[in-house]
């Protein structure tokens, strides 16, 4: 039996690591669509890789974790204000 991948929905969840792995292809696709030279974003794409069970750029991973934490905090504040 062959499984068919379905398109993700905005209500789907992913892990922090899955999000980190997804940001590279997203940025590269967006960058190319706007006709920007790949060299201008190569440092981000190179650091946003996961190899042998660890991030290529540990500082970028820490920045990513901080961004996730900020995002969750804002999402929590939005939920609280919506219920007020």
N, C-alpha and C positions, 0 to 999 in steps of 0.2 A: 504494500500500500504506500502511495506517495502522499506526503503531507504537503498541503498548499499553504504558504504563508499568507496571512491576512494583513491588510494594511492596519497599522496601529491607529487607535482612537485616542482622543485627548484625555479620556478617562483611564487609559492603561497606565500601569505603573512599571518602573524599571529600577534596577538597583543603581546605586551611586556609581559603581564600576561600569555598568552598561551605559550610563549617561556619559561617562568620561570617554568610553570607546566610541560613542556615537558622535561626539562633538567634532572629531577630526574630519570624517567624511562630510558632515554637514557644512563645516567651514570651507572645506576645499570646493565642494559643489557650488556653494554660494559665491565664493571668490571667483571661480571660473565663469560663472554665469554673468558676472559683472565685468568680465574681461580684464581682470587684474592679473598682473604677473605673479606666478607661483612663488617666485623668490621672496616676495614681500610678506608672505604668510608661512614660509617654510619653517621658520623657527618655532612657530606655534604647533604646526602639524607634526614636526619632529619630536617635540616634547610631549605631545598628547598621545603618545603610544604606550602600550602596555606590553612588555617583553619579558619573558621568563618569570612571570609572576610578580613583576614590579614595574612601576612607572619609569620610563626613560629619564624623565626629569622630575625628581622627587619634589622640588620646589613647586613645580606646576601642579602636581598632585595635591600638595598642601593648599595651594591657591584654589583648586577645584573644590576641595572639602570645605574650605571657608565659604565659597560661593554657594554651595549646597546648603550649608548651615544658615547663611543669610536669607536664601530663598525660602527655606522652611520657616524661618522666623517671620518673614513678611507674609507668607501664606497663612500662618497662624494668626497674625494680627488682622489680616483681611477677613478671616473666618470669624474672629471675635467681633469685629465691627459689624459684620453682616448679621450676626445674631443679636446685636444690641438693640 
